[in-house]
Amino acid sequence: MQKFDMWMPALLAVGLAVLAGCPSTPPPAGAKLPPARDVGDPLVAKGRELFFKETFGGNGRTCGTCHRAEHNLTIDPAFIATLPKDDPLFVAEFVPELARNFENPKLMRELGLILENLDGFSDLDRKFTLRGVPHVFAQRVSIDSNPRDRFECFSATRCPHTGWSGDGAPGTRDLRAFAVGAVTQHFTKSLNRRAGVDFRLPTEAELDALEAYQLSEGRQVELQLPLPLKSAVALRGQALFDSPTKGKCFFCHFNAGANAAPGGPLGEGNLNFDTGVEKLPDHPAALAGTPTPPDDGLGNPGNGTFNTPSLVEAADTGPFFHNNAVATIEAAVDFYDGDTFNNSPAGQGLARATGGPIRLDATEVSAIAAFLRVINALSNIDELQGMLGAVERNERTDGEHPQDIVHRAVNDIDDAIRVLNEAGLHPDAVVDLREARELTIEADQHPAQRMDLARRALKAVNRARGHLSG
C-alpha cells in the first residue's frame, strides 16, 4: 500500500489537520467491525431476506424499497419513474396518515430525494432534510471512523459514520442502530411513530443478521492504486487523482475509497468535511420551486460537515452529493475546481496545506472522471465474476437461487456498459459485455442450459476486464 508520507513530506508539515471537521487522533486499538463472513453464511442469507422482504409490521416498506437490489442498492428519478403507483415507496401518496411531513412526493419523483428527520421528530414542519439514497456497498471498508470526534459517540471503541452526514443512526451510529432508525423513520404507519403500534422494532437477532448482510455487500478490501489501466485517458486521470498538486483527491479518498490516507494528519478512517455543497447556487430542489430547510450536516444542531463516500462505486450510483445536486460524475469532479468548494472550510484548508486551490482544466476533469468510470466498471466486473461463477456452479449465494443471481448479473452488466459508453471509453470491452449480456439473458430464459451459458458469459466478462486493465 502507498504511504501518505511518500508524496510530500514537507507539505504535510504545513498542517492538513486544519481541514474542517477532521479529527486528528487515531481510533483506539481494537476498533473494528465484526469479522467478515462467507457469502454462504446463514446469517448473511437471513439478513438479505430481512433487508428485502421484512416490513416490520409497518407501512409496507422494506429496506429494499429505497435500496433496490435491481438498481445498485439505491434509487434515482429515472428508476423511480418505472415503478407502479402502488409501490411502497409512494406510501405518502396513498396512506392518509402519511400525506403530510412524511415525504415530499414531488421532490422524490423529480430528484430522488427522501425526507429525513435527523434532528428529531419534535417539529416536523421545520426540522427535516431531503437527501438522496446512498448505496450500501463496501461498508466494511467505508464506515469506521474516529470515535473521539467533536460530537459525542456513544461507543467506547467504534464510531461508524453511517448516512450522508455520518450521524444517520441514533445512539451508537453503527449499522444496528441504523436499522432501528430506518424502521422508525421510514416504516411507520403514522407520524406518531409508536413502536409496537405503527411498526415493530427489529430483534437483536434480526439486527445481527441485517448488519452481517450489509457488511457482505460489495468490496471487502480496498483497491491498491495505481492500477495498470489500458485507457490512456483513464491512466492520466489516475495520475491526476493521486497528484498532491493537481487533483489532490487522494487526501480524502485514499485508493479511491472513503478513508483518509493512513499515517496522515487527517486522522484515521472515514471523516467529515464542510465542502460547501449546501452553498451551491441553483440547487435542483430550489429550482423545482419547493423551499426546503438547509441541511446542517453532522450533529444537532449540525456543524455543516458531511461524510466522505467511496468513489469506486460512484459512477453508476448517481446523482451525486447528499442532496443529488449534480447528475454526472464529470460534474461531481468539476465541483472541486469551482469557487464553492475552494471557498469552503475544507477547500480553504486544503489550499493552505498544499499551496493553492484545486485548478483543473476541462480535459483534466474528464480524465479523472474517466478513471472513476473505469474503476466502477472493474468493480461491476468483480461482482459479475462472483455472481456468474456461482451460477456456473449452480450455487446459492446469500440464500439467492441461481435464477435470481442471473437477474442481478444482467443489471451489473448494464451498469458497466453504461458507465463506459457515456464517456466513449473502451468500445472493445463494451462489445464483450454485450455478448455477456446476451448469454446471461439466455441463461435466464433457458434454465436447463443456465450453467453452460453462465460459463460462456463469464468468459466474455473476463475478456472485457482484459481490455480495461492488466
C-alpha positions in Angstrom: 0.0 0.0 0.0 1.1 3.5 -0.7 2.1 5.5 2.3 0.9 9.1 2.7 4.3 10.4 3.5 5.8 9.2 0.3 4.3 12.1 -1.7 5.0 15.4 0.1 6.8 15.2 3.5 7.4 18.9 3.6 3.8 19.6 2.6 2.4 17.7 5.5 4.3 19.8 7.9 2.1 22.7 6.8 -0.8 21.1 8.6 -3.5 19.4 6.7 -5.3 18.9 10.0 -6.8 22.4 9.6 -9.4 20.8 7.3 -12.8 21.4 8.8 -14.4 18.5 10.8 -11.4 16.2 10.7 -10.2 14.7 14.0 -6.5 14.1 14.2 -6.5 11.4 16.9 -6.4 7.8 15.5 -9.0 5.4 16.8 -8.1 3.1 19.7 -6.6 -0.3 19.2 -9.2 -2.9 18.7 -11.7 -0.6 17.0 -13.0 -2.8 14.2 -16.2 -4.1 12.6 -17.5 -7.6 13.2 -15.4 -10.3 11.4 -16.2 -10.9 7.8 -18.5 -13.8 6.9 -18.5 -16.1 3.9 -21.2 -15.3 1.3 -22.9 -18.6 2.1 -23.1 -17.9 5.8 -26.7 -18.5 7.0 -26.7 -15.2 9.0 -25.9 -13.2 5.8 -28.7 -15.1 4.0 -31.1 -14.3 6.8 -30.0 -10.7 6.7 -30.7 -10.5 2.9 -34.1 -11.9 3.4 -34.9 -9.4 6.1 -33.5 -6.5 4.1 -35.6 -7.1 1.1 -38.8 -8.7 2.5 -39.4 -7.7 6.1 -41.8 -4.8 6.7 -41.5 -4.9 10.5 -45.3 -4.5 10.8 -45.2 -1.1 9.2 -46.5 0.7 6.1 -45.3 -1.9 3.6 -41.8 -0.6 3.1 -38.7 -2.7 3.5 -35.0 -1.7 3.4 -35.1 -2.7 -0.2 -37.8 -0.2 -1.0 -35.1 2.5 -1.3 -32.0 0.3 -1.6 -33.2 -1.7 -4.6 -31.4 -4.9 -5.4 -32.0 -4.3 -9.1 -30.6 -0.8 -9.0 -27.3 -0.8 -7.2 -29.0 -0.7 -3.8 -30.2 2.9 -4.4 -32.8 4.7 -6.4 -32.8 7.7 -8.7 -35.5 9.6 -10.6 -35.3 7.5 -13.8 -35.7 4.3 -11.8 -38.5 5.8 -9.7 -40.4 6.7 -12.9 -40.6 2.9 -13.8 -42.3 1.9 -10.5 -46.0 1.2 -10.2 -48.1 3.8 -8.5 -48.8 1.4 -5.6 -45.1 0.7 -4.8 -44.4 1.2 -1.1 -42.0 3.9 -1.9 -45.1 6.1 -2.6 -47.0 5.5 0.7 -47.2 9.2 1.3 -49.4 9.4 -1.8 -52.0 6.8 -0.8 -51.9 6.5 3.0 -53.8 9.5 4.5 -51.9 9.3 7.8 -48.6 9.9 5.9 -49.8 12.5 3.5 -48.0 15.4 5.2 -44.5 15.6 6.7 -43.6 12.1 5.8 -42.2 12.6 2.3 -42.1 15.2 -0.4 -43.6 13.3 -3.3 -42.8 16.0 -5.9 -39.1 16.1 -5.0 -38.9 12.3 -4.6 -40.2 11.7 -8.1 -38.3 14.6 -9.8 -35.0 14.4 -7.9 -34.9 11.1 -6.0 -34.9 12.9 -2.6 -36.1 11.2 0.6 -37.3 13.1 3.7 -35.2 12.6 6.9 -35.8 13.9 10.4 -32.2 13.7 11.6 -32.7 16.4 14.3 -35.7 14.6 15.8 -39.4 14.5 15.4 -40.3 17.4 17.6 -41.0 19.9 14.8 -41.9 18.1 11.6 -42.9 21.3 9.7 -39.5 22.9 10.0 -36.9 20.3 11.2 -36.2 17.9 8.3 -33.8 17.4 5.4 -34.1 15.9 1.9 -31.4 13.6 0.8 -30.6 11.1 -1.9 -30.4 7.4 -1.2 -26.8 6.2 -0.7 -25.9 2.7 -1.8 -24.8 0.3 0.9 -21.8 -1.3 -1.0 -18.4 -1.6 0.6 -19.4 -0.6 4.1 -16.9 -2.9 5.6 -14.2 -0.6 4.2 -16.0 2.6 4.3 -17.8 3.5 7.6 -15.3 3.1 10.5 -14.3 6.5 11.9 -12.6 8.2 14.8 -14.6 7.7 18.0 -13.1 10.8 19.5 -14.6 13.5 17.2 -16.1 16.7 18.4 -19.6 15.2 18.6 -20.1 12.5 21.2 -20.1 9.0 20.0 -21.8 6.6 22.3 -19.4 3.7 21.7 -16.2 3.2 23.6 -14.3 1.6 20.7 -16.1 2.4 17.4 -17.8 5.4 15.9 -19.0 4.3 12.5 -20.1 7.0 10.1 -23.4 6.0 8.6 -25.6 8.1 6.3 -24.6 11.2 4.3 -23.6 13.2 7.4 -22.1 10.4 9.4 -24.8 10.5 12.0 -27.6 8.8 10.1 -28.2 6.4 13.0 -29.2 7.2 16.6 -27.2 6.1 19.6 -24.1 4.1 18.6 -24.3 5.2 14.9 -23.5 1.7 13.7 -25.4 -0.4 11.3 -27.5 -2.0 14.1 -28.6 1.5 15.2 -29.1 2.5 11.6 -31.7 -0.3 11.1 -33.6 0.9 14.2 -33.5 4.5 13.0 -34.6 3.4 9.4 -37.6 1.5 10.7 -38.7 4.3 12.9 -38.2 7.0 10.2 -39.4 5.2 7.1 -41.6 2.2 8.0 -44.2 3.8 10.3 -47.9 3.7 9.7 -48.4 7.2 11.2 -46.4 10.2 12.3 -46.9 9.2 15.9 -44.1 6.6 15.3 -45.2 4.3 18.2 -43.1 1.2 18.4 -45.4 -1.8 18.8 -48.3 0.1 17.1 -47.0 1.8 14.0 -44.2 -0.7 13.5 -42.2 -3.2 15.4 -38.5 -2.8 16.2 -36.0 -5.4 14.9 -35.0 -8.1 17.4 -31.4 -8.4 18.5 -31.1 -11.5 16.2 -32.5 -9.6 13.3 -30.1 -6.7 13.9 -27.2 -9.2 13.8 -28.4 -10.6 10.5 -29.0 -7.2 8.9 -25.6 -6.0 9.9 -24.0 -9.2 8.5 -25.7 -8.9 5.2 -24.9 -5.2 4.7 -21.3 -5.7 5.5 -21.1 -8.6 3.0 -22.2 -6.3 0.1 -19.6 -5.1 -2.4 -15.9 -4.8 -1.9 -14.4 -6.3 1.2 -10.9 -4.8 0.7 -9.6 -1.5 -0.7 -8.2 -1.0 -4.1 -4.4 -0.8 -4.4 -3.6 2.2 -6.6 -2.0 2.7 -9.1 -3.8 0.1 -11.3 -2.4 -0.9 -14.7 -5.2 0.7 -16.7 -5.1 0.4 -20.5 -7.0 3.6 -21.4 -4.6 6.5 -21.8 -7.2 8.9 -20.6 -8.2 6.9 -17.5 -4.5 6.3 -16.8 -3.9 10.1 -16.9 -7.0 10.6 -14.7 -5.5 8.2 -12.1 -2.3 10.2 -12.0 -4.2 13.4 -11.5 -6.3 11.8 -8.8 -3.2 10.9 -6.9 -1.4 14.1 -7.6 -0.7 16.3 -4.5 -0.6 19.4 -6.7 -3.4 18.8 -9.3 -6.4 16.7 -8.4 -5.4 16.2 -4.7 -8.3 13.6 -4.5 -6.2 11.0 -2.6 -6.0 13.2 0.6 -9.6 12.2 1.4 -10.2 9.3 -0.9 -7.2 7.1 -0.4 -7.1 4.4 -3.1 -10.4 5.9 -4.3 -12.2 4.7 -1.2 -13.9 6.6 1.6 -11.0 6.9 4.0 -8.2 9.4 4.7 -4.7 8.4 3.8 -3.2 6.2 6.6 -0.5 7.8 8.7 -1.6 11.3 7.6 -2.6 14.2 9.8 -6.3 13.9 9.0 -7.0 11.1 11.4 -7.8 7.5 10.5 -10.9 6.2 8.8 -13.9 7.8 7.3 -14.2 11.5 8.0 -16.4 14.5 7.7 -15.8 17.8 5.8 -17.6 21.0 5.1 -17.1 21.2 1.3 -19.7 23.9 0.7 -22.1 21.7 -1.3 -25.1 23.3 0.6 -24.0 26.7 -0.8 -24.0 25.7 -4.4 -26.2 28.1 -6.5 -29.2 26.7 -8.3 -29.8 23.6 -6.3 -32.3 21.4 -8.2 -34.7 21.4 -5.2 -34.8 25.2 -5.2 -35.2 25.4 -8.9 -38.2 22.9 -8.6 -39.9 25.7 -6.6 -40.2 23.7 -3.3 -38.4 25.5 -0.5 -36.6 23.2 2.0 -34.6 23.9 5.1 -30.8 24.0 4.7 -29.2 20.7 5.6 -26.8 21.4 8.5 -24.9 18.1 8.3 -23.4 16.3 11.3 -24.9 16.7 14.7 -27.9 18.5 16.3 -27.6 21.4 15.6 -25.2 20.5 12.8 -21.7 21.7 12.0 -22.2 21.7 8.2 -20.0 18.7 7.6 -20.8 15.7 5.6 -19.4 12.2 5.3 -16.8 11.1 2.7 -18.2 8.5 0.4 -16.3 5.8 -1.5 -15.6 6.7 -5.2 -15.1 3.2 -6.5 -18.9 2.7 -6.8 -19.7 6.3 -7.7 -20.1 6.4 -11.4 -23.2 4.1 -11.6 -24.9 5.3 -8.4 -25.6 9.0 -9.2 -27.0 11.6 -8.7 -24.1 13.0 -6.6 -23.6 14.5 -3.2 -26.1 14.2 -0.3 -28.7 16.3 -2.0 -28.4 14.9 -5.5 -27.1 18.3 -6.6 -25.5 17.1 -9.9 -26.3 14.3 -12.3 -23.0 13.2 -13.8 -19.6 12.0 -12.4 -18.0 14.7 -14.6 -20.0 17.5 -12.8 -19.1 15.9 -9.4 -15.4 16.1 -10.2 -15.7 19.6 -11.6 -17.3 20.8 -8.3 -13.9 20.6 -6.7 -12.5 23.0 -9.3 -15.2 25.6 -8.6 -15.5 28.6 -6.3 -18.0 26.9 -3.9 -15.5 24.2 -2.9 -12.4 26.4 -2.9 -14.1 29.0 -0.7 -15.4 26.3 1.7 -13.7 25.4 5.0 -12.4 22.2 3.5 -11.3 23.9 0.3 -9.5 26.7 2.2 -7.8 24.2 4.5 -6.6 22.2 1.5 -5.3 25.3 -0.2 -3.4 26.4 2.8 -1.8 22.9 3.2 -1.0 22.4 -0.5 0.0 25.9 -1.6 -3.2 26.8 -3.5 -6.7 25.7 -4.6 -7.6 22.9 -6.9 -7.4 24.1 -10.5 -8.3 21.6 -13.3 -8.9 22.2 -17.0 -11.8 20.5 -18.8 -9.6 17.7 -20.2 -8.3 17.0 -16.7 -11.8 16.9 -15.2 -12.7 14.4 -18.0 -9.7 12.3 -17.3 -10.4 12.0 -13.6 -14.0 11.1 -14.4 -12.8 8.5 -16.9 -10.6 7.0 -14.2 -13.6 6.8 -11.9 -15.8 5.3 -14.7 -13.2 2.6 -15.4 -12.7 1.5 -11.8 -16.5 1.5 -11.4 -16.7 -0.9 -14.4 -14.0 -3.0 -12.9 -16.0 -3.2 -9.7 -19.0 -4.3 -11.7 -16.9 -7.0 -13.3 -15.6 -8.2 -9.9 -19.2 -8.6 -8.8 -20.1 -10.4 -12.1 -17.2 -12.8 -11.7 -18.6 -13.8 -8.3 -22.3 -14.0 -9.5 -21.7 -15.8 -12.8 -19.2 -18.1 -11.1 -21.9 -19.1 -8.6 -24.5 -19.7 -11.4 -21.9 -21.8 -13.3 -21.5 -24.0 -10.2 -25.3 -23.9 -9.6 -24.6 -22.5 -6.1 -26.8 -20.3 -4.0 -25.3 -17.0 -2.8 -26.6 -15.4 0.4 -29.7 -17.6 0.0 -30.4 -16.4 -3.5 -31.4 -19.0 -6.1 -29.1 -19.0 -9.2 -32.1 -17.7 -11.3 -32.2 -14.6 -9.1 -28.5 -14.2 -9.3 -28.8 -14.2 -13.1 -31.2 -11.3 -12.9 -28.8 -9.2 -10.8 -26.0 -10.1 -13.2 -27.8 -8.5 -16.1 -28.2 -5.3 -14.1 -24.5 -5.2 -13.3 -23.6 -5.8 -17.0 -25.9 -3.0 -18.0 -24.2 -0.7 -15.5 -20.7 -1.5 -16.8 -21.8 -0.9 -20.4 -23.5 2.4 -19.5 -20.6 4.0 -17.5 -18.2 3.2 -20.3 -20.5 4.2 -23.1 -21.4 7.5 -21.6 -17.8 8.7 -22.0 -16.9 6.7 -25.1 -14.5 4.5 -23.1 -13.3 1.0 -24.1 -15.7 0.1 -27.0 -13.8 -3.2 -27.2 -14.8 -4.1 -23.7 -18.4 -3.0 -24.4 -18.6 -5.5 -27.2 -17.6 -8.3 -24.9 -20.0 -7.1 -22.2 -22.9 -7.0 -24.7 -22.1 -10.6 -25.6 -22.1 -11.5 -21.9 -25.4 -9.8 -21.5 -27.0 -11.8 -24.3 -25.7 -15.1 -22.8 -26.9 -14.1 -19.4 -30.4 -13.3 -20.7 -30.4 -16.7 -22.4 -29.4 -18.3 -19.1 -32.5 -16.7 -17.6 -34.7 -18.0 -20.3 -33.3 -21.5 -20.5 -32.7 -22.9 -17.0 -31.6 -26.3 -18.3 -28.7 -24.6 -20.1 -28.1 -22.0 -17.3 -24.7 -23.3 -16.1 -23.1 -23.6 -19.5 -24.4 -20.2 -20.6 -23.1 -18.6 -17.4 -19.7 -20.2 -18.1 -19.7 -18.6 -21.6 -20.9 -15.3 -20.2 -18.1 -15.3 -17.6 -15.5 -15.8 -20.3 -16.8 -12.7 -22.1 -16.7 -10.7 -18.9 -13.2 -11.8 -18.3 -12.2 -10.6 -21.8 -13.8 -7.3 -21.1 -11.7 -7.0 -17.9 -8.6 -7.7 -20.0 -9.4 -4.6 -22.2 -9.7 -2.4 -19.1 -6.7 -3.4 -17.0 -3.8 -5.8 -16.8 
